[in-house]
């Protein structure tokens, strides 16, 4: 007669032990968004286009057209 009580007790124990917990906590450090990469890429594209235009205007500049 103790077996059903033991089974129910162990089932209740395992059910409580397996319940997932979710903890919400604010981060320790502030969120930082780094946009320097995008700005750097835009500057490089602009400089590359300016250099291409400069070489098209004067192909012998810096020995490129030789």
ABEGO torsion letter per residue (X at the ends): XAAAAAAAAAAAAAAAAABBBBBBBBBABBBBBBAAAAAAAAAAAAAAAAAAAAAAABAABGGAAX
